[in-house]
Amino acid sequence: MRISWKTLFARRIGQSATANSYLGSKVGRSMVLPSEPKVCILAFVLVLVATATILGFSIAAMYREEMGHWKARQTSAADDHARLVTDWLSERTREVEQASVMVPVRSVLGQHIQPRWLPATLV
């Protein structure tokens, strides 16, 4: 016995004897109960909230991980730049110390006020 969809979802009693005998007492009533749309909407909202919560936590975890990597890269770059500046300053200091020992530089510095950083033996 083959039942079509139209017969299966009949809304009134007596519309199809075959459907009535196959489905029994369910034919003739609405197949969707009045409370079911509310339950479906509630289930949909719950699934939506659960999905949004899971996605929110997942995105927050990925954000924290990425920020950790970014901070590590920034710290590494800042350390490299600080090392380069320190090296450059130490090289300039050595060059100035070497130049301050030269006679022409000492004679020019001797004509001006005694700098605090220049030892008195060099003047």
Residue pairs with C-beta under 8 A, 6 or more apart in sequence:
1 18
1 22
3 18
3 19
3 22
7 15
7 16
7 18
7 19
8 19
8 22
8 23
9 31
10 16
10 19
10 27
10 28
11 28
11 30
11 31
12 28
13 20
13 27
13 28
14 20
14 28
15 27
16 27
19 27
20 27
20 28
99 105
100 106
100 109
100 118
100 122
101 122
106 122
106 123
109 115
109 118
109 123
110 123
114 120
114 123
